[in-house]
Amino acid sequence: MSSSPDTKVQPKHLLLELLLASGDDPLPVSHAVAAGAVFGISENHVRVTLARLAAQDMVLATERGAWRLGPAAHSLAQDVANWRHAAQRLRPWNGQYVAVHCGTLARSDRAATRQRERALHLLGFAELQRGFWLRPDNIEADIGAIRGRLYALGLEAQAVVCGCTSLDTATEAVVDALWDGAALNHAYRATQERLQRWLDGAARLPTPQAARESFFLGGAAIRQLVYDPLLPEPMVDATLRQAFIDSVHAFDAAGRTIWDRFYDTLTTPDAAARKARLRVA
């Protein structure tokens, strides 16, 4: 995502990011308002959005002028946290695949179809034939763990998730073409270089500008990692991918430091209120 001045962020997205980052600490509304101002969001819009999120049980008021995530946002928090452990999810590839058969599931329910396909894409599956999805069997502890994650992400329990072995030569060739390893390698390198270039010049930026740009750049990099299929070698360059992952972690840490510095400049009504650390996601 571009970090240009024309880039916009929705108030709901910004507030959820702030709240996700605050962890167990309540987020002072003064911090939310100040962060909103960095993105051109008015105080009234911030307060109205918080009220709407509260009505959806996405946030809860904890003390005067402070908020935390509500029960409806817990699964969102778990999904966001998973990117930090991407490298730990990998295991050696045995040349086999995991298959998901969705052929018996209705496609007329568009919301269910979107949720199903989002779950499959999040775990790096690609559609080989209509309703039949595959990915290399190289993530999570085993197929049972993959099945559990898919169901938790919204795949219907009626879908069949199983191992897939002994593909014929023609099918193997089709499977190899489901993912563009060269494009993934290029993206790993390009993002790593883009993040490093920005960090090299970040100290010269005013703090609000640095906070704003780190939000967009870090958020885009994290989304790239979240949706990375985590393919095994030789499909991708695993060393290049690890360097990309390391760069995202380093940028996230730098971004949180920048946002801490931004919060340090604020005068809050409650001087004892703890600062929320923004982990861009």
BELDA-V420937 format. One record per backbone hydrogen bond with DSSP energy under -0.5 kcal/mol. CO is the residue of the C=O (numbers start at 0). NH is the residue of the N-H. E is the energy in kcal/mol with one decimal. If there is no record, write none. Layout:
co:CO nh:NH e:E
co:CO nh:NH e:E
This chain:
co:3 nh:6 e:-1.9
co:9 nh:13 e:-2.5
co:10 nh:14 e:-2.7
co:11 nh:15 e:-2.3
co:12 nh:16 e:-2.1
co:13 nh:17 e:-2.4
co:14 nh:18 e:-2.5
co:15 nh:19 e:-2.8
co:16 nh:20 e:-2.1
co:17 nh:21 e:-1.2
co:18 nh:22 e:-0.7
co:19 nh:22 e:-0.7
co:20 nh:276 e:-0.5
co:21 nh:24 e:-2.3
co:25 nh:27 e:-0.7
co:26 nh:66 e:-1.7
co:27 nh:30 e:-0.9
co:27 nh:31 e:-1.7
co:28 nh:32 e:-2.8
co:29 nh:33 e:-2.1
co:30 nh:34 e:-2.6
co:31 nh:35 e:-2.4
co:32 nh:36 e:-2.0
co:33 nh:37 e:-1.2
co:34 nh:38 e:-0.9
co:35 nh:38 e:-1.0
co:35 nh:40 e:-3.0
co:36 nh:39 e:-1.5
co:39 nh:41 e:-0.5
co:41 nh:45 e:-2.1
co:42 nh:46 e:-2.5
co:43 nh:47 e:-2.6
co:44 nh:48 e:-2.3
co:45 nh:49 e:-2.2
co:46 nh:50 e:-2.0
co:47 nh:51 e:-2.1
co:48 nh:52 e:-2.6
co:49 nh:53 e:-2.2
co:50 nh:54 e:-1.9
co:51 nh:55 e:-1.0
co:52 nh:57 e:-2.6
co:52 nh:58 e:-0.8
co:53 nh:56 e:-1.6
co:56 nh:71 e:-2.2
co:57 nh:69 e:-3.5
co:59 nh:67 e:-2.1
co:62 nh:65 e:-2.2
co:64 nh:28 e:-3.3
co:65 nh:61 e:-1.4
co:65 nh:62 e:-0.8
co:66 nh:26 e:-3.6
co:67 nh:59 e:-2.9
co:69 nh:72 e:-1.7
co:70 nh:73 e:-1.1
co:72 nh:76 e:-2.2
co:73 nh:77 e:-2.0
co:74 nh:78 e:-2.4
co:75 nh:79 e:-2.3
co:76 nh:80 e:-2.1
co:77 nh:81 e:-1.3
co:79 nh:82 e:-1.0
co:80 nh:83 e:-1.3
co:81 nh:84 e:-1.7
co:82 nh:85 e:-1.4
co:84 nh:88 e:-1.0
co:85 nh:88 e:-1.0
co:86 nh:89 e:-1.1
co:88 nh:139 e:-2.1
co:95 nh:136 e:-2.5
co:96 nh:163 e:-2.6
co:97 nh:134 e:-1.4
co:98 nh:161 e:-2.4
co:99 nh:101 e:-0.6
co:99 nh:132 e:-2.8
co:100 nh:159 e:-1.9
co:101 nh:104 e:-1.9
co:107 nh:109 e:-1.2
co:108 nh:112 e:-2.4
co:109 nh:113 e:-2.6
co:110 nh:114 e:-2.2
co:111 nh:115 e:-2.5
co:112 nh:116 e:-2.7
co:113 nh:117 e:-2.3
co:114 nh:118 e:-2.1
co:115 nh:119 e:-2.0
co:116 nh:120 e:-2.7
co:117 nh:121 e:-2.6
co:118 nh:122 e:-1.1
co:119 nh:124 e:-2.7
co:120 nh:123 e:-1.8
co:125 nh:127 e:-0.7
co:125 nh:133 e:-2.7
co:128 nh:131 e:-3.1
co:130 nh:101 e:-4.2
co:130 nh:102 e:-0.6
co:130 nh:132 e:-0.5
co:131 nh:127 e:-2.1
co:131 nh:128 e:-1.6
co:132 nh:99 e:-2.4
co:133 nh:125 e:-2.4
co:134 nh:97 e:-3.1
co:135 nh:137 e:-1.8
co:136 nh:93 e:-0.5
co:137 nh:90 e:-2.5
co:141 nh:145 e:-1.8
co:142 nh:146 e:-2.9
co:143 nh:147 e:-2.3
co:144 nh:148 e:-2.2
co:145 nh:149 e:-2.5
co:146 nh:150 e:-2.4
co:147 nh:151 e:-2.3
co:148 nh:152 e:-1.8
co:149 nh:153 e:-0.6
co:149 nh:154 e:-2.6
co:150 nh:153 e:-1.0
co:155 nh:158 e:-1.7
co:158 nh:160 e:-0.6
co:159 nh:100 e:-2.7
co:159 nh:161 e:-0.5
co:161 nh:98 e:-3.4
co:163 nh:96 e:-2.3
co:167 nh:171 e:-2.5
co:168 nh:172 e:-1.9
co:169 nh:173 e:-1.5
co:170 nh:174 e:-2.9
co:171 nh:175 e:-2.4
co:172 nh:176 e:-0.9
co:173 nh:176 e:-0.5
co:174 nh:177 e:-1.8
co:175 nh:178 e:-0.6
co:178 nh:180 e:-1.0
co:179 nh:183 e:-2.0
co:180 nh:184 e:-2.6
co:181 nh:185 e:-2.3
co:182 nh:186 e:-2.3
co:183 nh:187 e:-2.4
co:184 nh:188 e:-2.1
co:185 nh:189 e:-2.7
co:186 nh:190 e:-2.4
co:187 nh:191 e:-2.1
co:188 nh:192 e:-2.3
co:189 nh:193 e:-2.3
co:190 nh:194 e:-2.7
co:191 nh:195 e:-2.0
co:192 nh:196 e:-2.4
co:193 nh:197 e:-2.0
co:194 nh:198 e:-2.4
co:195 nh:199 e:-2.2
co:196 nh:200 e:-1.0
co:197 nh:200 e:-0.9
co:197 nh:201 e:-0.8
co:198 nh:201 e:-0.6
co:200 nh:203 e:-1.3
co:201 nh:204 e:-1.9
co:205 nh:209 e:-2.7
co:206 nh:210 e:-2.7
co:207 nh:211 e:-2.3
co:208 nh:212 e:-2.8
co:209 nh:213 e:-2.4
co:210 nh:214 e:-1.6
co:211 nh:215 e:-1.6
co:212 nh:216 e:-2.8
co:213 nh:217 e:-2.3
co:214 nh:218 e:-1.9
co:215 nh:219 e:-2.3
co:216 nh:220 e:-2.0
co:217 nh:221 e:-2.5
co:218 nh:222 e:-2.2
co:219 nh:223 e:-2.0
co:220 nh:224 e:-1.9
co:221 nh:225 e:-3.0
co:222 nh:226 e:-2.2
co:224 nh:227 e:-1.1
co:231 nh:234 e:-1.4
co:231 nh:235 e:-0.9
co:235 nh:237 e:-1.0
co:236 nh:240 e:-2.2
co:237 nh:241 e:-2.3
co:238 nh:242 e:-1.9
co:239 nh:243 e:-2.0
co:240 nh:244 e:-2.7
co:241 nh:245 e:-2.7
co:242 nh:246 e:-2.0
co:243 nh:247 e:-1.9
co:244 nh:248 e:-2.1
co:245 nh:249 e:-2.3
co:246 nh:250 e:-2.3
co:247 nh:251 e:-2.5
co:248 nh:252 e:-2.2
co:249 nh:253 e:-2.1
co:250 nh:254 e:-2.9
co:251 nh:255 e:-2.3
co:252 nh:256 e:-1.8
co:253 nh:257 e:-2.2
co:254 nh:258 e:-2.5
co:255 nh:259 e:-2.2
co:256 nh:260 e:-2.1
co:257 nh:261 e:-2.2
co:258 nh:262 e:-2.6
co:259 nh:263 e:-2.0
co:260 nh:264 e:-0.7
co:261 nh:264 e:-1.1
co:262 nh:265 e:-1.6
co:265 nh:267 e:-0.6
co:268 nh:270 e:-0.8
co:269 nh:272 e:-1.9
co:275 nh:277 e:-0.6
co:276 nh:278 e:-0.7
co:277 nh:279 e:-0.8
